[in-house]
Amino acid sequence: MNVVLFISDLMIPLVIVVIIAYGLAKKAPVYDSFIGGAMEGAKITFNIFPTLVGLMVAVGIVNIG
């Protein structure tokens, strides 16, 4: 059980290191790609935010009634 917990604690840092190493091996601009993806993710979040608020309000109304 301790081995599984140890491996699960290392998975996210390991994935990050593998992605960075792969980008560096391909000679891709890793930081610029990260910033571009983060900006795109923020735009998507702002686009779907009103829908999420509406869904949460609707579920709240259904749960009350």
mmCIF file as Biopython writes it, N, C-alpha, C and O atoms, coordinates in Angstrom:
data_model
#
loop_
_atom_site.group_PDB
_atom_site.id
_atom_site.type_symbol
_atom_site.label_atom_id
_atom_site.label_alt_id
_atom_site.label_comp_id
_atom_site.label_asym_id
_atom_site.label_entity_id
_atom_site.label_seq_id
_atom_site.pdbx_PDB_ins_code
_atom_site.Cartn_x
_atom_site.Cartn_y
_atom_site.Cartn_z
_atom_site.occupancy
_atom_site.B_iso_or_equiv
_atom_site.auth_seq_id
_atom_site.auth_asym_id
_atom_site.pdbx_PDB_model_num
ATOM 1   N N  . MET A ? 1  ? 0.823   -1.201 0.000   1.0 0.0 1  A 1 
ATOM 2   C CA . MET A ? 1  ? 0.000   0.000  0.000   1.0 0.0 1  A 1 
ATOM 3   C C  . MET A ? 1  ? 0.860   1.254  0.000   1.0 0.0 1  A 1 
ATOM 4   O O  . MET A ? 1  ? 0.514   2.241  -0.650  1.0 0.0 1  A 1 
ATOM 5   N N  . ASN A ? 2  ? 1.964   1.229  0.715   1.0 0.0 2  A 1 
ATOM 6   C CA . ASN A ? 2  ? 2.838   2.400  0.759   1.0 0.0 2  A 1 
ATOM 7   C C  . ASN A ? 2  ? 3.458   2.693  -0.600  1.0 0.0 2  A 1 
ATOM 8   O O  . ASN A ? 2  ? 3.704   3.850  -0.939  1.0 0.0 2  A 1 
ATOM 9   N N  . VAL A ? 3  ? 3.712   1.639  -1.383  1.0 0.0 3  A 1 
ATOM 10  C CA . VAL A ? 3  ? 4.292   1.833  -2.712  1.0 0.0 3  A 1 
ATOM 11  C C  . VAL A ? 3  ? 3.297   2.563  -3.611  1.0 0.0 3  A 1 
ATOM 12  O O  . VAL A ? 3  ? 3.683   3.452  -4.371  1.0 0.0 3  A 1 
ATOM 13  N N  . VAL A ? 4  ? 2.030   2.194  -3.528  1.0 0.0 4  A 1 
ATOM 14  C CA . VAL A ? 4  ? 1.001   2.833  -4.349  1.0 0.0 4  A 1 
ATOM 15  C C  . VAL A ? 4  ? 0.876   4.313  -3.972  1.0 0.0 4  A 1 
ATOM 16  O O  . VAL A ? 4  ? 0.763   5.165  -4.853  1.0 0.0 4  A 1 
ATOM 17  N N  . LEU A ? 5  ? 0.894   4.620  -2.692  1.0 0.0 5  A 1 
ATOM 18  C CA . LEU A ? 5  ? 0.827   6.017  -2.258  1.0 0.0 5  A 1 
ATOM 19  C C  . LEU A ? 5  ? 2.046   6.802  -2.719  1.0 0.0 5  A 1 
ATOM 20  O O  . LEU A ? 5  ? 1.925   7.956  -3.130  1.0 0.0 5  A 1 
ATOM 21  N N  . PHE A ? 6  ? 3.213   6.186  -2.653  1.0 0.0 6  A 1 
ATOM 22  C CA . PHE A ? 6  ? 4.442   6.852  -3.098  1.0 0.0 6  A 1 
ATOM 23  C C  . PHE A ? 6  ? 4.384   7.154  -4.591  1.0 0.0 6  A 1 
ATOM 24  O O  . PHE A ? 6  ? 4.738   8.250  -5.025  1.0 0.0 6  A 1 
ATOM 25  N N  . ILE A ? 7  ? 3.938   6.180  -5.369  1.0 0.0 7  A 1 
ATOM 26  C CA . ILE A ? 7  ? 3.846   6.373  -6.823  1.0 0.0 7  A 1 
ATOM 27  C C  . ILE A ? 7  ? 2.798   7.441  -7.154  1.0 0.0 7  A 1 
ATOM 28  O O  . ILE A ? 7  ? 3.014   8.276  -8.032  1.0 0.0 7  A 1 
ATOM 29  N N  . SER A ? 8  ? 1.664   7.409  -6.449  1.0 0.0 8  A 1 
ATOM 30  C CA . SER A ? 8  ? 0.623   8.387  -6.738  1.0 0.0 8  A 1 
ATOM 31  C C  . SER A ? 8  ? 1.063   9.805  -6.364  1.0 0.0 8  A 1 
ATOM 32  O O  . SER A ? 8  ? 0.645   10.771 -7.003  1.0 0.0 8  A 1 
ATOM 33  N N  . ASP A ? 9  ? 1.892   9.931  -5.347  1.0 0.0 9  A 1 
ATOM 34  C CA . ASP A ? 9  ? 2.415   11.255 -4.978  1.0 0.0 9  A 1 
ATOM 35  C C  . ASP A ? 9  ? 3.375   11.808 -6.027  1.0 0.0 9  A 1 
ATOM 36  O O  . ASP A ? 9  ? 3.521   13.023 -6.156  1.0 0.0 9  A 1 
ATOM 37  N N  . LEU A ? 10 ? 4.023   10.929 -6.772  1.0 0.0 10 A 1 
ATOM 38  C CA . LEU A ? 10 ? 5.004   11.368 -7.762  1.0 0.0 10 A 1 
ATOM 39  C C  . LEU A ? 10 ? 4.439   11.522 -9.177  1.0 0.0 10 A 1 
ATOM 40  O O  . LEU A ? 10 ? 5.148   11.995 -10.065 1.0 0.0 10 A 1 
ATOM 41  N N  . MET A ? 11 ? 3.198   11.139 -9.402  1.0 0.0 11 A 1 
ATOM 42  C CA . MET A ? 11 ? 2.672   11.120 -10.764 1.0 0.0 11 A 1 
ATOM 43  C C  . MET A ? 11 ? 2.588   12.507 -11.400 1.0 0.0 11 A 1 
ATOM 44  O O  . MET A ? 11 ? 3.025   12.675 -12.539 1.0 0.0 11 A 1 
ATOM 45  N N  . ILE A ? 12 ? 2.049   13.493 -10.713 1.0 0.0 12 A 1 
ATOM 46  C CA . ILE A ? 12 ? 1.900   14.821 -11.316 1.0 0.0 12 A 1 
ATOM 47  C C  . ILE A ? 12 ? 3.260   15.455 -11.593 1.0 0.0 12 A 1 
ATOM 48  O O  . ILE A ? 12 ? 3.473   15.947 -12.701 1.0 0.0 12 A 1 
ATOM 49  N N  . PRO A ? 13 ? 4.199   15.465 -10.628 1.0 0.0 13 A 1 
ATOM 50  C CA . PRO A ? 13 ? 5.515   16.013 -10.962 1.0 0.0 13 A 1 
ATOM 51  C C  . PRO A ? 13 ? 6.209   15.234 -12.085 1.0 0.0 13 A 1 
ATOM 52  O O  . PRO A ? 13 ? 6.905   15.823 -12.912 1.0 0.0 13 A 1 
ATOM 53  N N  . LEU A ? 14 ? 6.020   13.913 -12.114 1.0 0.0 14 A 1 
ATOM 54  C CA . LEU A ? 14 ? 6.633   13.105 -13.166 1.0 0.0 14 A 1 
ATOM 55  C C  . LEU A ? 14 ? 6.065   13.446 -14.536 1.0 0.0 14 A 1 
ATOM 56  O O  . LEU A ? 14 ? 6.811   13.541 -15.510 1.0 0.0 14 A 1 
ATOM 57  N N  . VAL A ? 15 ? 4.766   13.628 -14.618 1.0 0.0 15 A 1 
ATOM 58  C CA . VAL A ? 15 ? 4.133   13.996 -15.890 1.0 0.0 15 A 1 
ATOM 59  C C  . VAL A ? 15 ? 4.637   15.354 -16.359 1.0 0.0 15 A 1 
ATOM 60  O O  . VAL A ? 15 ? 4.905   15.538 -17.546 1.0 0.0 15 A 1 
ATOM 61  N N  . ILE A ? 16 ? 4.769   16.299 -15.447 1.0 0.0 16 A 1 
ATOM 62  C CA . ILE A ? 16 ? 5.267   17.632 -15.803 1.0 0.0 16 A 1 
ATOM 63  C C  . ILE A ? 16 ? 6.695   17.543 -16.328 1.0 0.0 16 A 1 
ATOM 64  O O  . ILE A ? 16 ? 7.028   18.168 -17.335 1.0 0.0 16 A 1 
ATOM 65  N N  . VAL A ? 17 ? 7.539   16.770 -15.651 1.0 0.0 17 A 1 
ATOM 66  C CA . VAL A ? 17 ? 8.936   16.623 -16.086 1.0 0.0 17 A 1 
ATOM 67  C C  . VAL A ? 17 ? 9.006   15.946 -17.447 1.0 0.0 17 A 1 
ATOM 68  O O  . VAL A ? 17 ? 9.805   16.344 -18.295 1.0 0.0 17 A 1 
ATOM 69  N N  . VAL A ? 18 ? 8.180   14.928 -17.666 1.0 0.0 18 A 1 
ATOM 70  C CA . VAL A ? 18 ? 8.193   14.230 -18.965 1.0 0.0 18 A 1 
ATOM 71  C C  . VAL A ? 18 ? 7.759   15.172 -20.083 1.0 0.0 18 A 1 
ATOM 72  O O  . VAL A ? 18 ? 8.356   15.160 -21.160 1.0 0.0 18 A 1 
ATOM 73  N N  . ILE A ? 19 ? 6.736   15.986 -19.851 1.0 0.0 19 A 1 
ATOM 74  C CA . ILE A ? 19 ? 6.273   16.928 -20.878 1.0 0.0 19 A 1 
ATOM 75  C C  . ILE A ? 19 ? 7.356   17.951 -21.199 1.0 0.0 19 A 1 
ATOM 76  O O  . ILE A ? 19 ? 7.599   18.251 -22.368 1.0 0.0 19 A 1 
ATOM 77  N N  . ILE A ? 20 ? 8.004   18.485 -20.176 1.0 0.0 20 A 1 
ATOM 78  C CA . ILE A ? 20 ? 9.071   19.466 -20.401 1.0 0.0 20 A 1 
ATOM 79  C C  . ILE A ? 20 ? 10.251  18.824 -21.126 1.0 0.0 20 A 1 
ATOM 80  O O  . ILE A ? 20 ? 10.814  19.419 -22.045 1.0 0.0 20 A 1 
ATOM 81  N N  . ALA A ? 21 ? 10.626  17.612 -20.718 1.0 0.0 21 A 1 
ATOM 82  C CA . ALA A ? 21 ? 11.742  16.925 -21.366 1.0 0.0 21 A 1 
ATOM 83  C C  . ALA A ? 21 ? 11.426  16.625 -22.836 1.0 0.0 21 A 1 
ATOM 84  O O  . ALA A ? 21 ? 12.289  16.769 -23.702 1.0 0.0 21 A 1 
ATOM 85  N N  . TYR A ? 22 ? 10.201  16.212 -23.107 1.0 0.0 22 A 1 
ATOM 86  C CA . TYR A ? 22 ? 9.799   15.941 -24.487 1.0 0.0 22 A 1 
ATOM 87  C C  . TYR A ? 22 ? 9.854   17.211 -25.328 1.0 0.0 22 A 1 
ATOM 88  O O  . TYR A ? 22 ? 10.333  17.192 -26.462 1.0 0.0 22 A 1 
ATOM 89  N N  . GLY A ? 23 ? 9.365   18.309 -24.773 1.0 0.0 23 A 1 
ATOM 90  C CA . GLY A ? 23 ? 9.405   19.585 -25.501 1.0 0.0 23 A 1 
ATOM 91  C C  . GLY A ? 23 ? 10.820  20.045 -25.767 1.0 0.0 23 A 1 
ATOM 92  O O  . GLY A ? 23 ? 11.123  20.549 -26.849 1.0 0.0 23 A 1 
ATOM 93  N N  . LEU A ? 24 ? 11.694  19.873 -24.778 1.0 0.0 24 A 1 
ATOM 94  C CA . LEU A ? 24 ? 13.089  20.260 -24.976 1.0 0.0 24 A 1 
ATOM 95  C C  . LEU A ? 24 ? 13.780  19.358 -25.992 1.0 0.0 24 A 1 
ATOM 96  O O  . LEU A ? 24 ? 14.611  19.826 -26.770 1.0 0.0 24 A 1 
ATOM 97  N N  . ALA A ? 25 ? 13.445  18.065 -25.993 1.0 0.0 25 A 1 
ATOM 98  C CA . ALA A ? 25 ? 14.036  17.138 -26.956 1.0 0.0 25 A 1 
ATOM 99  C C  . ALA A ? 25 ? 13.606  17.480 -28.379 1.0 0.0 25 A 1 
ATOM 100 O O  . ALA A ? 25 ? 14.384  17.327 -29.321 1.0 0.0 25 A 1 
ATOM 101 N N  . LYS A ? 26 ? 12.373  17.941 -28.533 1.0 0.0 26 A 1 
ATOM 102 C CA . LYS A ? 26 ? 11.871  18.339 -29.853 1.0 0.0 26 A 1 
ATOM 103 C C  . LYS A ? 26 ? 12.276  19.760 -30.220 1.0 0.0 26 A 1 
ATOM 104 O O  . LYS A ? 26 ? 11.959  20.236 -31.310 1.0 0.0 26 A 1 
ATOM 105 N N  . LYS A ? 27 ? 12.981  20.440 -29.309 1.0 0.0 27 A 1 
ATOM 106 C CA . LYS A ? 27 ? 13.420  21.817 -29.496 1.0 0.0 27 A 1 
ATOM 107 C C  . LYS A ? 27 ? 12.231  22.761 -29.722 1.0 0.0 27 A 1 
ATOM 108 O O  . LYS A ? 27 ? 12.299  23.684 -30.534 1.0 0.0 27 A 1 
ATOM 109 N N  . ALA A ? 28 ? 11.154  22.509 -28.993 1.0 0.0 28 A 1 
ATOM 110 C CA . ALA A ? 28 ? 9.960   23.348 -29.057 1.0 0.0 28 A 1 
ATOM 111 C C  . ALA A ? 28 ? 10.056  24.422 -27.977 1.0 0.0 28 A 1 
ATOM 112 O O  . ALA A ? 28 ? 10.668  24.190 -26.935 1.0 0.0 28 A 1 
ATOM 113 N N  . PRO A ? 29 ? 9.469   25.578 -28.204 1.0 0.0 29 A 1 
ATOM 114 C CA . PRO A ? 29 ? 9.459   26.621 -27.174 1.0 0.0 29 A 1 
ATOM 115 C C  . PRO A ? 29 ? 8.474   26.241 -26.063 1.0 0.0 29 A 1 
ATOM 116 O O  . PRO A ? 29 ? 7.294   26.586 -26.134 1.0 0.0 29 A 1 
ATOM 117 N N  . VAL A ? 30 ? 8.954   25.541 -25.051 1.0 0.0 30 A 1 
ATOM 118 C CA . VAL A ? 30 ? 8.096   24.960 -24.020 1.0 0.0 30 A 1 
ATOM 119 C C  . VAL A ? 30 ? 7.330   26.040 -23.265 1.0 0.0 30 A 1 
ATOM 120 O O  . VAL A ? 30 ? 6.114   25.931 -23.102 1.0 0.0 30 A 1 
ATOM 121 N N  . TYR A ? 31 ? 8.016   27.074 -22.804 1.0 0.0 31 A 1 
ATOM 122 C CA . TYR A ? 31 ? 7.358   28.112 -22.019 1.0 0.0 31 A 1 
ATOM 123 C C  . TYR A ? 31 ? 6.328   28.878 -22.851 1.0 0.0 31 A 1 
ATOM 124 O O  . TYR A ? 31 ? 5.228   29.163 -22.378 1.0 0.0 31 A 1 
ATOM 125 N N  . ASP A ? 32 ? 6.690   29.206 -24.084 1.0 0.0 32 A 1 
ATOM 126 C CA . ASP A ? 32 ? 5.752   29.924 -24.946 1.0 0.0 32 A 1 
ATOM 127 C C  . ASP A ? 32 ? 4.519   29.076 -25.239 1.0 0.0 32 A 1 
ATOM 128 O O  . ASP A ? 32 ? 3.402   29.593 -25.287 1.0 0.0 32 A 1 
ATOM 129 N N  . SER A ? 33 ? 4.722   27.776 -25.434 1.0 0.0 33 A 1 
ATOM 130 C CA . SER A ? 33 ? 3.587   26.881 -25.660 1.0 0.0 33 A 1 
ATOM 131 C C  . SER A ? 33 ? 2.701   26.810 -24.426 1.0 0.0 33 A 1 
ATOM 132 O O  . SER A ? 33 ? 1.476   26.784 -24.539 1.0 0.0 33 A 1 
ATOM 133 N N  . PHE A ? 34 ? 3.315   26.779 -23.246 1.0 0.0 34 A 1 
ATOM 134 C CA . PHE A ? 34 ? 2.551   26.749 -21.999 1.0 0.0 34 A 1 
ATOM 135 C C  . PHE A ? 34 ? 1.721   28.015 -21.845 1.0 0.0 34 A 1 
ATOM 136 O O  . PHE A ? 34 ? 0.539   27.947 -21.507 1.0 0.0 34 A 1 
ATOM 137 N N  . ILE A ? 35 ? 2.327   29.159 -22.088 1.0 0.0 35 A 1 
ATOM 138 C CA . ILE A ? 35 ? 1.607   30.435 -21.952 1.0 0.0 35 A 1 
ATOM 139 C C  . ILE A ? 35 ? 0.454   30.505 -22.947 1.0 0.0 35 A 1 
ATOM 140 O O  . ILE A ? 35 ? -0.640  30.950 -22.599 1.0 0.0 35 A 1 
ATOM 141 N N  . GLY A ? 36 ? 0.692   30.068 -24.183 1.0 0.0 36 A 1 
ATOM 142 C CA . GLY A ? 36 ? -0.378  30.068 -25.185 1.0 0.0 36 A 1 
ATOM 143 C C  . GLY A ? 36 ? -1.531  29.160 -24.787 1.0 0.0 36 A 1 
ATOM 144 O O  . GLY A ? 36 ? -2.695  29.524 -24.954 1.0 0.0 36 A 1 
ATOM 145 N N  . GLY A ? 37 ? -1.215  27.980 -24.263 1.0 0.0 37 A 1 
ATOM 146 C CA . GLY A ? 37 ? -2.255  27.060 -23.816 1.0 0.0 37 A 1 
ATOM 147 C C  . GLY A ? 37 ? -3.011  27.603 -22.617 1.0 0.0 37 A 1 
ATOM 148 O O  . GLY A ? 37 ? -4.227  27.436 -22.520 1.0 0.0 37 A 1 
ATOM 149 N N  . ALA A ? 38 ? -2.299  28.255 -21.700 1.0 0.0 38 A 1 
ATOM 150 C CA . ALA A ? 38 ? -2.959  28.833 -20.527 1.0 0.0 38 A 1 
ATOM 151 C C  . ALA A ? 38 ? -3.907  29.955 -20.931 1.0 0.0 38 A 1 
ATOM 152 O O  . ALA A ? 38 ? -5.000  30.076 -20.378 1.0 0.0 38 A 1 
ATOM 153 N N  . MET A ? 39 ? -3.498  30.767 -21.882 1.0 0.0 39 A 1 
ATOM 154 C CA . MET A ? 39 ? -4.368  31.850 -22.346 1.0 0.0 39 A 1 
ATOM 155 C C  . MET A ? 39 ? -5.603  31.289 -23.042 1.0 0.0 39 A 1 
ATOM 156 O O  . MET A ? 39 ? -6.710  31.795 -22.857 1.0 0.0 39 A 1 
ATOM 157 N N  . GLU A ? 40 ? -5.412  30.248 -23.839 1.0 0.0 40 A 1 
ATOM 158 C CA . GLU A ? 40 ? -6.547  29.623 -24.517 1.0 0.0 40 A 1 
ATOM 159 C C  . GLU A ? 40 ? -7.505  28.993 -23.505 1.0 0.0 40 A 1 
ATOM 160 O O  . GLU A ? 40 ? -8.722  29.083 -23.661 1.0 0.0 40 A 1 
ATOM 161 N N  . GLY A ? 41 ? -6.960  28.360 -22.477 1.0 0.0 41 A 1 
ATOM 162 C CA . GLY A ? 41 ? -7.793  27.777 -21.429 1.0 0.0 41 A 1 
ATOM 163 C C  . GLY A ? 41 ? -8.582  28.830 -20.669 1.0 0.0 41 A 1 
ATOM 164 O O  . GLY A ? 41 ? -9.741  28.610 -20.319 1.0 0.0 41 A 1 
ATOM 165 N N  . ALA A ? 42 ? -7.959  29.973 -20.414 1.0 0.0 42 A 1 
ATOM 166 C CA . ALA A ? 42 ? -8.663  31.062 -19.731 1.0 0.0 42 A 1 
ATOM 167 C C  . ALA A ? 42 ? -9.810  31.586 -20.581 1.0 0.0 42 A 1 
ATOM 168 O O  . ALA A ? 42 ? -10.885 31.876 -20.056 1.0 0.0 42 A 1 
ATOM 169 N N  . LYS A ? 43 ? -9.597  31.711 -21.888 1.0 0.0 43 A 1 
ATOM 170 C CA . LYS A ? 43 ? -10.667 32.170 -22.782 1.0 0.0 43 A 1 
ATOM 171 C C  . LYS A ? 43 ? -11.840 31.196 -22.761 1.0 0.0 43 A 1 
ATOM 172 O O  . LYS A ? 43 ? -12.997 31.611 -22.702 1.0 0.0 43 A 1 
ATOM 173 N N  . ILE A ? 44 ? -11.539 29.905 -22.810 1.0 0.0 44 A 1 
ATOM 174 C CA . ILE A ? 44 ? -12.597 28.896 -22.782 1.0 0.0 44 A 1 
ATOM 175 C C  . ILE A ? 44 ? -13.359 28.968 -21.468 1.0 0.0 44 A 1 
ATOM 176 O O  . ILE A ? 44 ? -14.586 28.867 -21.447 1.0 0.0 44 A 1 
ATOM 177 N N  . THR A ? 45 ? -12.626 29.143 -20.368 1.0 0.0 45 A 1 
ATOM 178 C CA . THR A ? 45 ? -13.267 29.241 -19.057 1.0 0.0 45 A 1 
ATOM 179 C C  . THR A ? 45 ? -14.224 30.422 -19.003 1.0 0.0 45 A 1 
ATOM 180 O O  . THR A ? 45 ? -15.345 30.293 -18.512 1.0 0.0 45 A 1 
ATOM 181 N N  . PHE A ? 46 ? -13.787 31.575 -19.505 1.0 0.0 46 A 1 
ATOM 182 C CA . PHE A ? 46 ? -14.651 32.754 -19.498 1.0 0.0 46 A 1 
ATOM 183 C C  . PHE A ? 46 ? -15.857 32.572 -20.418 1.0 0.0 46 A 1 
ATOM 184 O O  . PHE A ? 46 ? -16.925 33.127 -20.159 1.0 0.0 46 A 1 
ATOM 185 N N  . ASN A ? 47 ? -15.689 31.794 -21.495 1.0 0.0 47 A 1 
ATOM 186 C CA . ASN A ? 47 ? -16.814 31.564 -22.411 1.0 0.0 47 A 1 
ATOM 187 C C  . ASN A ? 47 ? -17.870 30.651 -21.801 1.0 0.0 47 A 1 
ATOM 188 O O  . ASN A ? 47 ? -19.060 30.863 -22.032 1.0 0.0 47 A 1 
ATOM 189 N N  . ILE A ? 48 ? -17.471 29.640 -21.026 1.0 0.0 48 A 1 
ATOM 190 C CA . ILE A ? 48 ? -18.454 28.704 -20.488 1.0 0.0 48 A 1 
ATOM 191 C C  . ILE A ? 48 ? -18.920 29.072 -19.081 1.0 0.0 48 A 1 
ATOM 192 O O  . ILE A ? 48 ? -19.811 28.413 -18.546 1.0 0.0 48 A 1 
ATOM 193 N N  . PHE A ? 49 ? -18.345 30.100 -18.471 1.0 0.0 49 A 1 
ATOM 194 C CA . PHE A ? 49 ? -18.697 30.473 -17.108 1.0 0.0 49 A 1 
ATOM 195 C C  . PHE A ? 49 ? -20.182 30.797 -16.939 1.0 0.0 49 A 1 
ATOM 196 O O  . PHE A ? 49 ? -20.788 30.311 -15.984 1.0 0.0 49 A 1 
ATOM 197 N N  . PRO A ? 50 ? -20.799 31.595 -17.818 1.0 0.0 50 A 1 
ATOM 198 C CA . PRO A ? 50 ? -22.240 31.873 -17.634 1.0 0.0 50 A 1 
ATOM 199 C C  . PRO A ? 50 ? -23.094 30.604 -17.688 1.0 0.0 50 A 1 
ATOM 200 O O  . PRO A ? 50 ? -24.077 30.491 -16.957 1.0 0.0 50 A 1 
ATOM 201 N N  . THR A ? 51 ? -22.734 29.670 -18.530 1.0 0.0 51 A 1 
ATOM 202 C CA . THR A ? 51 ? -23.479 28.415 -18.612 1.0 0.0 51 A 1 
ATOM 203 C C  . THR A ? 51 ? -23.352 27.632 -17.317 1.0 0.0 51 A 1 
ATOM 204 O O  . THR A ? 51 ? -24.333 27.081 -16.819 1.0 0.0 51 A 1 
ATOM 205 N N  . LEU A ? 52 ? -22.137 27.583 -16.770 1.0 0.0 52 A 1 
ATOM 206 C CA . LEU A ? 52 ? -21.933 26.876 -15.510 1.0 0.0 52 A 1 
ATOM 207 C C  . LEU A ? 52 ? -22.725 27.512 -14.379 1.0 0.0 52 A 1 
ATOM 208 O O  . LEU A ? 52 ? -23.306 26.802 -13.559 1.0 0.0 52 A 1 
ATOM 209 N N  . VAL A ? 53 ? -22.757 28.831 -14.322 1.0 0.0 53 A 1 
ATOM 210 C CA . VAL A ? 53 ? -23.524 29.520 -13.284 1.0 0.0 53 A 1 
ATOM 211 C C  . VAL A ? 53 ? -25.006 29.188 -13.443 1.0 0.0 53 A 1 
ATOM 212 O O  . VAL A ? 53 ? -25.685 28.915 -12.453 1.0 0.0 53 A 1 
ATOM 213 N N  . GLY A ? 54 ? -25.510 29.207 -14.663 1.0 0.0 54 A 1 
ATOM 214 C CA . GLY A ? 54 ? -26.913 28.870 -14.902 1.0 0.0 54 A 1 
ATOM 215 C C  . GLY A ? 54 ? -27.242 27.447 -14.483 1.0 0.0 54 A 1 
ATOM 216 O O  . GLY A ? 54 ? -28.290 27.198 -13.887 1.0 0.0 54 A 1 
ATOM 217 N N  . LEU A ? 55 ? -26.351 26.514 -14.792 1.0 0.0 55 A 1 
ATOM 218 C CA . LEU A ? 55 ? -26.574 25.127 -14.387 1.0 0.0 55 A 1 
ATOM 219 C C  . LEU A ? 55 ? -26.577 24.978 -12.871 1.0 0.0 55 A 1 
ATOM 220 O O  . LEU A ? 55 ? -27.409 24.258 -12.320 1.0 0.0 55 A 1 
ATOM 221 N N  . MET A ? 56 ? -25.649 25.656 -12.193 1.0 0.0 56 A 1 
ATOM 222 C CA . MET A ? 56 ? -25.598 25.563 -10.733 1.0 0.0 56 A 1 
ATOM 223 C C  . MET A ? 56 ? -26.842 26.163 -10.098 1.0 0.0 56 A 1 
ATOM 224 O O  . MET A ? 56 ? -27.359 25.625 -9.119  1.0 0.0 56 A 1 
ATOM 225 N N  . VAL A ? 57 ? -27.323 27.262 -10.641 1.0 0.0 57 A 1 
ATOM 226 C CA . VAL A ? 57 ? -28.556 27.872 -10.120 1.0 0.0 57 A 1 
ATOM 227 C C  . VAL A ? 57 ? -29.736 26.943 -10.350 1.0 0.0 57 A 1 
ATOM 228 O O  . VAL A ? 57 ? -30.562 26.765 -9.455  1.0 0.0 57 A 1 
ATOM 229 N N  . ALA A ? 58 ? -29.828 26.350 -11.530 1.0 0.0 58 A 1 
ATOM 230 C CA . ALA A ? 58 ? -30.931 25.439 -11.826 1.0 0.0 58 A 1 
ATOM 231 C C  . ALA A ? 58 ? -30.906 24.222 -10.914 1.0 0.0 58 A 1 
ATOM 232 O O  . ALA A ? 58 ? -31.954 23.801 -10.424 1.0 0.0 58 A 1 
ATOM 233 N N  . VAL A ? 59 ? -29.745 23.657 -10.678 1.0 0.0 59 A 1 
ATOM 234 C CA . VAL A ? 59 ? -29.638 22.499 -9.775  1.0 0.0 59 A 1 
ATOM 235 C C  . VAL A ? 59 ? -29.987 22.916 -8.351  1.0 0.0 59 A 1 
ATOM 236 O O  . VAL A ? 59 ? -30.641 22.165 -7.627  1.0 0.0 59 A 1 
ATOM 237 N N  . GLY A ? 60 ? -29.557 24.107 -7.945  1.0 0.0 60 A 1 
ATOM 238 C CA . GLY A ? 60 ? -29.919 24.595 -6.617  1.0 0.0 60 A 1 
ATOM 239 C C  . GLY A ? 60 ? -31.410 24.764 -6.450  1.0 0.0 60 A 1 
ATOM 240 O O  . GLY A ? 60 ? -31.956 24.448 -5.392  1.0 0.0 60 A 1 
ATOM 241 N N  . ILE A ? 61 ? -32.080 25.260 -7.482  1.0 0.0 61 A 1 
ATOM 242 C CA . ILE A ? 61 ? -33.535 25.437 -7.416  1.0 0.0 61 A 1 
ATOM 243 C C  . ILE A ? 61 ? -34.236 24.083 -7.345  1.0 0.0 61 A 1 
ATOM 244 O O  . ILE A ? 61 ? -35.202 23.927 -6.598  1.0 0.0 61 A 1 
ATOM 245 N N  . VAL A ? 62 ? -33.765 23.115 -8.105  1.0 0.0 62 A 1 
ATOM 246 C CA . VAL A ? 62 ? -34.360 21.783 -8.105  1.0 0.0 62 A 1 
ATOM 247 C C  . VAL A ? 62 ? -34.163 21.117 -6.746  1.0 0.0 62 A 1 
ATOM 248 O O  . VAL A ? 62 ? -35.065 20.443 -6.251  1.0 0.0 62 A 1 
ATOM 249 N N  . ASN A ? 63 ? -33.005 21.299 -6.148  1.0 0.0 63 A 1 
ATOM 250 C CA . ASN A ? 63 ? -32.721 20.675 -4.844  1.0 0.0 63 A 1 
ATOM 251 C C  . ASN A ? 63 ? -33.562 21.294 -3.735  1.0 0.0 63 A 1 
ATOM 252 O O  . ASN A ? 63 ? -33.906 20.603 -2.777  1.0 0.0 63 A 1 
ATOM 253 N N  . ILE A ? 64 ? -33.897 22.555 -3.835  1.0 0.0 64 A 1 
ATOM 254 C CA . ILE A ? 64 ? -34.682 23.207 -2.795  1.0 0.0 64 A 1 
ATOM 255 C C  . ILE A ? 64 ? -36.140 22.719 -2.848  1.0 0.0 64 A 1 
ATOM 256 O O  . ILE A ? 64 ? -36.771 22.481 -1.818  1.0 0.0 64 A 1 
ATOM 257 N N  . GLY A ? 65 ? -36.646 22.582 -4.059  1.0 0.0 65 A 1 
ATOM 258 C CA . GLY A ? 65 ? -38.065 22.246 -4.239  1.0 0.0 65 A 1 
ATOM 259 C C  . GLY A ? 65 ? -38.411 20.831 -4.074  1.0 0.0 65 A 1 
ATOM 260 O O  . GLY A ? 65 ? -39.577 20.461 -4.207  1.0 0.0 65 A 1 
#
